[in-house]
Amino acid sequence: MATGSVIIRKKEDSIAATVRRIIEMLGELRFGSITVVVQEGKVLQIDKTEKFRIGPGR
């Protein structure tokens, strides 16, 4: 296996891990948003904001 192939494989693994994490966060979220911050084609940060509504009698 060429060195270039190893680098590509590591990048694919990293992308797959990021996608798995986003899917996991979506499963945990009831109301809110998930923001993915990308810079130069790389995911730098994933923010999850969850909203809770408090109404009368709760």
PDB file with one MODEL, atoms N, CA, C and O in Angstrom:
MODEL        1
ATOM      1  N   MET A   1       0.853  -1.184   0.000  1.00  0.00           N
ATOM      2  CA  MET A   1       0.000   0.000   0.000  1.00  0.00           C
ATOM      3  C   MET A   1       0.890   1.236   0.000  1.00  0.00           C
ATOM      4  O   MET A   1       1.831   1.339   0.788  1.00  0.00           O
ATOM      5  N   ALA A   2       0.586   2.157  -0.881  1.00  0.00           N
ATOM      6  CA  ALA A   2       1.368   3.385  -0.981  1.00  0.00           C
ATOM      7  C   ALA A   2       1.034   4.326   0.169  1.00  0.00           C
ATOM      8  O   ALA A   2      -0.048   4.268   0.753  1.00  0.00           O
ATOM      9  N   THR A   3       1.989   5.189   0.473  1.00  0.00           N
ATOM     10  CA  THR A   3       1.784   6.147   1.561  1.00  0.00           C
ATOM     11  C   THR A   3       0.557   7.017   1.310  1.00  0.00           C
ATOM     12  O   THR A   3      -0.203   7.293   2.238  1.00  0.00           O
ATOM     13  N   GLY A   4       0.357   7.448   0.074  1.00  0.00           N
ATOM     14  CA  GLY A   4      -0.810   8.255  -0.263  1.00  0.00           C
ATOM     15  C   GLY A   4      -2.111   7.547   0.070  1.00  0.00           C
ATOM     16  O   GLY A   4      -3.066   8.183   0.515  1.00  0.00           O
ATOM     17  N   SER A   5      -2.160   6.249  -0.138  1.00  0.00           N
ATOM     18  CA  SER A   5      -3.363   5.473   0.173  1.00  0.00           C
ATOM     19  C   SER A   5      -3.635   5.456   1.665  1.00  0.00           C
ATOM     20  O   SER A   5      -4.788   5.510   2.092  1.00  0.00           O
ATOM     21  N   VAL A   6      -2.576   5.382   2.457  1.00  0.00           N
ATOM     22  CA  VAL A   6      -2.729   5.382   3.911  1.00  0.00           C
ATOM     23  C   VAL A   6      -3.312   6.715   4.364  1.00  0.00           C
ATOM     24  O   VAL A   6      -4.206   6.747   5.209  1.00  0.00           O
ATOM     25  N   ILE A   7      -2.817   7.798   3.816  1.00  0.00           N
ATOM     26  CA  ILE A   7      -3.311   9.128   4.179  1.00  0.00           C
ATOM     27  C   ILE A   7      -4.786   9.252   3.805  1.00  0.00           C
ATOM     28  O   ILE A   7      -5.587   9.751   4.595  1.00  0.00           O
ATOM     29  N   ILE A   8      -5.144   8.803   2.615  1.00  0.00           N
ATOM     30  CA  ILE A   8      -6.541   8.862   2.187  1.00  0.00           C
ATOM     31  C   ILE A   8      -7.407   8.018   3.108  1.00  0.00           C
ATOM     32  O   ILE A   8      -8.503   8.436   3.480  1.00  0.00           O
ATOM     33  N   ARG A   9      -6.935   6.844   3.478  1.00  0.00           N
ATOM     34  CA  ARG A   9      -7.698   5.960   4.366  1.00  0.00           C
ATOM     35  C   ARG A   9      -7.916   6.621   5.722  1.00  0.00           C
ATOM     36  O   ARG A   9      -9.017   6.559   6.268  1.00  0.00           O
ATOM     37  N   LYS A  10      -6.884   7.250   6.270  1.00  0.00           N
ATOM     38  CA  LYS A  10      -7.020   7.929   7.559  1.00  0.00           C
ATOM     39  C   LYS A  10      -8.034   9.059   7.453  1.00  0.00           C
ATOM     40  O   LYS A  10      -8.828   9.265   8.371  1.00  0.00           O
ATOM     41  N   LYS A  11      -8.018   9.790   6.348  1.00  0.00           N
ATOM     42  CA  LYS A  11      -8.969  10.883   6.153  1.00  0.00           C
ATOM     43  C   LYS A  11     -10.387  10.322   6.068  1.00  0.00           C
ATOM     44  O   LYS A  11     -11.312  10.889   6.650  1.00  0.00           O
ATOM     45  N   GLU A  12     -10.566   9.203   5.344  1.00  0.00           N
ATOM     46  CA  GLU A  12     -11.888   8.574   5.239  1.00  0.00           C
ATOM     47  C   GLU A  12     -12.366   8.103   6.604  1.00  0.00           C
ATOM     48  O   GLU A  12     -13.542   8.259   6.932  1.00  0.00           O
ATOM     49  N   ASP A  13     -11.470   7.529   7.407  1.00  0.00           N
ATOM     50  CA  ASP A  13     -11.828   7.084   8.756  1.00  0.00           C
ATOM     51  C   ASP A  13     -12.253   8.268   9.616  1.00  0.00           C
ATOM     52  O   ASP A  13     -13.212   8.175  10.383  1.00  0.00           O
ATOM     53  N   SER A  14     -11.539   9.375   9.484  1.00  0.00           N
ATOM     54  CA  SER A  14     -11.853  10.575  10.254  1.00  0.00           C
ATOM     55  C   SER A  14     -13.217  11.134   9.852  1.00  0.00           C
ATOM     56  O   SER A  14     -14.006  11.537  10.707  1.00  0.00           O
ATOM     57  N   ILE A  15     -13.486  11.155   8.559  1.00  0.00           N
ATOM     58  CA  ILE A  15     -14.780  11.637   8.071  1.00  0.00           C
ATOM     59  C   ILE A  15     -15.893  10.725   8.566  1.00  0.00           C
ATOM     60  O   ILE A  15     -16.935  11.206   9.010  1.00  0.00           O
ATOM     61  N   ALA A  16     -15.685   9.418   8.496  1.00  0.00           N
ATOM     62  CA  ALA A  16     -16.697   8.461   8.959  1.00  0.00           C
ATOM     63  C   ALA A  16     -16.962   8.633  10.453  1.00  0.00           C
ATOM     64  O   ALA A  16     -18.111   8.561  10.890  1.00  0.00           O
ATOM     65  N   ALA A  17     -15.915   8.860  11.233  1.00  0.00           N
ATOM     66  CA  ALA A  17     -16.076   9.062  12.678  1.00  0.00           C
ATOM     67  C   ALA A  17     -16.854  10.350  12.957  1.00  0.00           C
ATOM     68  O   ALA A  17     -17.684  10.395  13.865  1.00  0.00           O
ATOM     69  N   THR A  18     -16.584  11.387  12.179  1.00  0.00           N
ATOM     70  CA  THR A  18     -17.298  12.653  12.348  1.00  0.00           C
ATOM     71  C   THR A  18     -18.775  12.480  12.013  1.00  0.00           C
ATOM     72  O   THR A  18     -19.641  12.974  12.736  1.00  0.00           O
ATOM     73  N   VAL A  19     -19.063  11.785  10.926  1.00  0.00           N
ATOM     74  CA  VAL A  19     -20.456  11.545  10.533  1.00  0.00           C
ATOM     75  C   VAL A  19     -21.170  10.708  11.590  1.00  0.00           C
ATOM     76  O   VAL A  19     -22.320  10.990  11.927  1.00  0.00           O
ATOM     77  N   ARG A  20     -20.502   9.683  12.115  1.00  0.00           N
ATOM     78  CA  ARG A  20     -21.101   8.859  13.180  1.00  0.00           C
ATOM     79  C   ARG A  20     -21.426   9.713  14.399  1.00  0.00           C
ATOM     80  O   ARG A  20     -22.483   9.546  15.008  1.00  0.00           O
ATOM     81  N   ARG A  21     -20.534  10.619  14.757  1.00  0.00           N
ATOM     82  CA  ARG A  21     -20.759  11.479  15.927  1.00  0.00           C
ATOM     83  C   ARG A  21     -21.950  12.407  15.701  1.00  0.00           C
ATOM     84  O   ARG A  21     -22.757  12.613  16.607  1.00  0.00           O
ATOM     85  N   ILE A  22     -22.061  12.967  14.496  1.00  0.00           N
ATOM     86  CA  ILE A  22     -23.189  13.843  14.188  1.00  0.00           C
ATOM     87  C   ILE A  22     -24.500  13.056  14.264  1.00  0.00           C
ATOM     88  O   ILE A  22     -25.484  13.552  14.814  1.00  0.00           O
ATOM     89  N   ILE A  23     -24.526  11.852  13.726  1.00  0.00           N
ATOM     90  CA  ILE A  23     -25.727  11.011  13.782  1.00  0.00           C
ATOM     91  C   ILE A  23     -26.076  10.677  15.224  1.00  0.00           C
ATOM     92  O   ILE A  23     -27.249  10.684  15.599  1.00  0.00           O
ATOM     93  N   GLU A  24     -25.065  10.385  16.032  1.00  0.00           N
ATOM     94  CA  GLU A  24     -25.285  10.105  17.453  1.00  0.00           C
ATOM     95  C   GLU A  24     -25.908  11.323  18.151  1.00  0.00           C
ATOM     96  O   GLU A  24     -26.845  11.185  18.938  1.00  0.00           O
ATOM     97  N   MET A  25     -25.378  12.508  17.854  1.00  0.00           N
ATOM     98  CA  MET A  25     -25.907  13.732  18.459  1.00  0.00           C
ATOM     99  C   MET A  25     -27.351  13.975  18.023  1.00  0.00           C
ATOM    100  O   MET A  25     -28.173  14.417  18.826  1.00  0.00           O
ATOM    101  N   LEU A  26     -27.665  13.690  16.765  1.00  0.00           N
ATOM    102  CA  LEU A  26     -29.038  13.840  16.278  1.00  0.00           C
ATOM    103  C   LEU A  26     -29.992  12.922  17.032  1.00  0.00           C
ATOM    104  O   LEU A  26     -31.125  13.303  17.324  1.00  0.00           O
ATOM    105  N   GLY A  27     -29.536  11.719  17.344  1.00  0.00           N
ATOM    106  CA  GLY A  27     -30.362  10.772  18.085  1.00  0.00           C
ATOM    107  C   GLY A  27     -30.650  11.222  19.505  1.00  0.00           C
ATOM    108  O   GLY A  27     -31.676  10.853  20.076  1.00  0.00           O
ATOM    109  N   GLU A  28     -29.759  12.014  20.079  1.00  0.00           N
ATOM    110  CA  GLU A  28     -29.914  12.497  21.457  1.00  0.00           C
ATOM    111  C   GLU A  28     -30.751  13.774  21.536  1.00  0.00           C
ATOM    112  O   GLU A  28     -31.212  14.148  22.615  1.00  0.00           O
ATOM    113  N   LEU A  29     -30.949  14.439  20.407  1.00  0.00           N
ATOM    114  CA  LEU A  29     -31.567  15.762  20.373  1.00  0.00           C
ATOM    115  C   LEU A  29     -33.074  15.663  20.160  1.00  0.00           C
ATOM    116  O   LEU A  29     -33.534  15.004  19.228  1.00  0.00           O
ATOM    117  N   ARG A  30     -33.835  16.321  21.025  1.00  0.00           N
ATOM    118  CA  ARG A  30     -35.297  16.371  20.850  1.00  0.00           C
ATOM    119  C   ARG A  30     -35.704  17.661  20.153  1.00  0.00           C
ATOM    120  O   ARG A  30     -36.410  17.624  19.145  1.00  0.00           O
ATOM    121  N   PHE A  31     -35.266  18.802  20.680  1.00  0.00           N
ATOM    122  CA  PHE A  31     -35.573  20.107  20.091  1.00  0.00           C
ATOM    123  C   PHE A  31     -34.291  20.928  20.121  1.00  0.00           C
ATOM    124  O   PHE A  31     -33.666  21.058  21.173  1.00  0.00           O
ATOM    125  N   GLY A  32     -33.899  21.476  18.998  1.00  0.00           N
ATOM    126  CA  GLY A  32     -32.701  22.297  18.979  1.00  0.00           C
ATOM    127  C   GLY A  32     -32.011  22.238  17.634  1.00  0.00           C
ATOM    128  O   GLY A  32     -32.646  22.027  16.601  1.00  0.00           O
ATOM    129  N   SER A  33     -30.698  22.428  17.658  1.00  0.00           N
ATOM    130  CA  SER A  33     -29.946  22.450  16.406  1.00  0.00           C
ATOM    131  C   SER A  33     -28.538  21.904  16.611  1.00  0.00           C
ATOM    132  O   SER A  33     -27.999  21.895  17.717  1.00  0.00           O
ATOM    133  N   ILE A  34     -27.969  21.453  15.503  1.00  0.00           N
ATOM    134  CA  ILE A  34     -26.571  21.025  15.476  1.00  0.00           C
ATOM    135  C   ILE A  34     -25.894  21.851  14.391  1.00  0.00           C
ATOM    136  O   ILE A  34     -26.363  21.897  13.254  1.00  0.00           O
ATOM    137  N   THR A  35     -24.794  22.501  14.745  1.00  0.00           N
ATOM    138  CA  THR A  35     -24.045  23.336  13.812  1.00  0.00           C
ATOM    139  C   THR A  35     -22.674  22.716  13.600  1.00  0.00           C
ATOM    140  O   THR A  35     -21.966  22.403  14.557  1.00  0.00           O
ATOM    141  N   VAL A  36     -22.309  22.542  12.335  1.00  0.00           N
ATOM    142  CA  VAL A  36     -20.990  22.002  11.995  1.00  0.00           C
ATOM    143  C   VAL A  36     -20.159  23.153  11.440  1.00  0.00           C
ATOM    144  O   VAL A  36     -20.530  23.768  10.440  1.00  0.00           O
ATOM    145  N   VAL A  37     -19.035  23.442  12.091  1.00  0.00           N
ATOM    146  CA  VAL A  37     -18.146  24.529  11.671  1.00  0.00           C
ATOM    147  C   VAL A  37     -17.014  23.914  10.848  1.00  0.00           C
ATOM    148  O   VAL A  37     -16.290  23.038  11.320  1.00  0.00           O
ATOM    149  N   VAL A  38     -16.877  24.393   9.600  1.00  0.00           N
ATOM    150  CA  VAL A  38     -15.877  23.857   8.675  1.00  0.00           C
ATOM    151  C   VAL A  38     -14.943  24.981   8.251  1.00  0.00           C
ATOM    152  O   VAL A  38     -15.383  26.091   7.954  1.00  0.00           O
ATOM    153  N   GLN A  39     -13.644  24.678   8.227  1.00  0.00           N
ATOM    154  CA  GLN A  39     -12.655  25.646   7.752  1.00  0.00           C
ATOM    155  C   GLN A  39     -11.672  24.908   6.862  1.00  0.00           C
ATOM    156  O   GLN A  39     -11.094  23.897   7.262  1.00  0.00           O
ATOM    157  N   GLU A  40     -11.488  25.418   5.659  1.00  0.00           N
ATOM    158  CA  GLU A  40     -10.584  24.821   4.678  1.00  0.00           C
ATOM    159  C   GLU A  40     -10.889  23.341   4.462  1.00  0.00           C
ATOM    160  O   GLU A  40      -9.980  22.520   4.336  1.00  0.00           O
ATOM    161  N   GLY A  41     -12.180  23.014   4.421  1.00  0.00           N
ATOM    162  CA  GLY A  41     -12.599  21.644   4.142  1.00  0.00           C
ATOM    163  C   GLY A  41     -12.491  20.685   5.304  1.00  0.00           C
ATOM    164  O   GLY A  41     -12.692  19.484   5.124  1.00  0.00           O
ATOM    165  N   LYS A  42     -12.180  21.177   6.491  1.00  0.00           N
ATOM    166  CA  LYS A  42     -12.039  20.317   7.670  1.00  0.00           C
ATOM    167  C   LYS A  42     -13.037  20.737   8.738  1.00  0.00           C
ATOM    168  O   LYS A  42     -13.246  21.926   8.979  1.00  0.00           O
ATOM    169  N   VAL A  43     -13.648  19.745   9.373  1.00  0.00           N
ATOM    170  CA  VAL A  43     -14.582  20.031  10.460  1.00  0.00           C
ATOM    171  C   VAL A  43     -13.773  20.434  11.682  1.00  0.00           C
ATOM    172  O   VAL A  43     -12.953  19.662  12.180  1.00  0.00           O
ATOM    173  N   LEU A  44     -14.009  21.653  12.162  1.00  0.00           N
ATOM    174  CA  LEU A  44     -13.296  22.157  13.332  1.00  0.00           C
ATOM    175  C   LEU A  44     -14.092  21.959  14.609  1.00  0.00           C
ATOM    176  O   LEU A  44     -13.526  21.737  15.680  1.00  0.00           O
ATOM    177  N   GLN A  45     -15.414  22.042  14.487  1.00  0.00           N
ATOM    178  CA  GLN A  45     -16.230  22.077  15.697  1.00  0.00           C
ATOM    179  C   GLN A  45     -17.642  21.622  15.360  1.00  0.00           C
ATOM    180  O   GLN A  45     -18.150  21.879  14.269  1.00  0.00           O
ATOM    181  N   ILE A  46     -18.264  20.941  16.315  1.00  0.00           N
ATOM    182  CA  ILE A  46     -19.675  20.577  16.211  1.00  0.00           C
ATOM    183  C   ILE A  46     -20.354  21.100  17.468  1.00  0.00           C
ATOM    184  O   ILE A  46     -19.985  20.731  18.583  1.00  0.00           O
ATOM    185  N   ASP A  47     -21.351  21.967  17.280  1.00  0.00           N
ATOM    186  CA  ASP A  47     -22.088  22.539  18.413  1.00  0.00           C
ATOM    187  C   ASP A  47     -23.491  21.955  18.441  1.00  0.00           C
ATOM    188  O   ASP A  47     -24.155  21.859  17.409  1.00  0.00           O
ATOM    189  N   LYS A  48     -23.934  21.568  19.623  1.00  0.00           N
ATOM    190  CA  LYS A  48     -25.310  21.106  19.801  1.00  0.00           C
ATOM    191  C   LYS A  48     -25.992  22.058  20.768  1.00  0.00           C
ATOM    192  O   LYS A  48     -25.521  22.272  21.885  1.00  0.00           O
ATOM    193  N   THR A  49     -27.109  22.628  20.326  1.00  0.00           N
ATOM    194  CA  THR A  49     -27.895  23.518  21.170  1.00  0.00           C
ATOM    195  C   THR A  49     -29.253  22.868  21.369  1.00  0.00           C
ATOM    196  O   THR A  49     -29.988  22.636  20.409  1.00  0.00           O
ATOM    197  N   GLU A  50     -29.579  22.579  22.612  1.00  0.00           N
ATOM    198  CA  GLU A  50     -30.857  21.949  22.903  1.00  0.00           C
ATOM    199  C   GLU A  50     -31.769  22.967  23.563  1.00  0.00           C
ATOM    200  O   GLU A  50     -31.338  23.738  24.420  1.00  0.00           O
ATOM    201  N   LYS A  51     -33.023  22.964  23.164  1.00  0.00           N
ATOM    202  CA  LYS A  51     -33.993  23.922  23.702  1.00  0.00           C
ATOM    203  C   LYS A  51     -34.999  23.188  24.572  1.00  0.00           C
ATOM    204  O   LYS A  51     -35.464  22.098  24.239  1.00  0.00           O
ATOM    205  N   PHE A  52     -35.317  23.801  25.673  1.00  0.00           N
ATOM    206  CA  PHE A  52     -36.321  23.279  26.589  1.00  0.00           C
ATOM    207  C   PHE A  52     -37.382  24.352  26.774  1.00  0.00           C
ATOM    208  O   PHE A  52     -37.067  25.487  27.133  1.00  0.00           O
ATOM    209  N   ARG A  53     -38.615  24.003  26.533  1.00  0.00           N
ATOM    210  CA  ARG A  53     -39.706  24.965  26.728  1.00  0.00           C
ATOM    211  C   ARG A  53     -40.394  24.654  28.038  1.00  0.00           C
ATOM    212  O   ARG A  53     -40.771  23.514  28.311  1.00  0.00           O
ATOM    213  N   ILE A  54     -40.548  25.679  28.832  1.00  0.00           N
ATOM    214  CA  ILE A  54     -41.190  25.526  30.129  1.00  0.00           C
ATOM    215  C   ILE A  54     -42.501  26.292  30.070  1.00  0.00           C
ATOM    216  O   ILE A  54     -42.524  27.511  29.900  1.00  0.00           O
ATOM    217  N   GLY A  55     -43.576  25.561  30.211  1.00  0.00           N
ATOM    218  CA  GLY A  55     -44.888  26.191  30.145  1.00  0.00           C
ATOM    219  C   GLY A  55     -45.592  26.089  31.486  1.00  0.00           C
ATOM    220  O   GLY A  55     -45.056  25.511  32.431  1.00  0.00           O
ATOM    221  N   PRO A  56     -46.782  26.643  31.569  1.00  0.00           N
ATOM    222  CA  PRO A  56     -47.551  26.576  32.813  1.00  0.00           C
ATOM    223  C   PRO A  56     -47.861  25.128  33.193  1.00  0.00           C
ATOM    224  O   PRO A  56     -48.186  24.303  32.339  1.00  0.00           O
ATOM    225  N   GLY A  57     -47.757  24.843  34.463  1.00  0.00           N
ATOM    226  CA  GLY A  57     -48.076  23.515  34.966  1.00  0.00           C
ATOM    227  C   GLY A  57     -46.996  22.477  34.775  1.00  0.00           C
ATOM    228  O   GLY A  57     -47.225  21.294  35.029  1.00  0.00           O
ATOM    229  N   ARG A  58     -45.828  22.891  34.336  1.00  0.00           N
ATOM    230  CA  ARG A  58     -44.737  21.926  34.127  1.00  0.00           C
ATOM    231  C   ARG A  58     -43.709  22.019  35.203  1.00  0.00           C
ATOM    232  O   ARG A  58     -42.725  21.280  35.182  1.00  0.00           O
TER     233      ARG A  58
ENDMDL
END
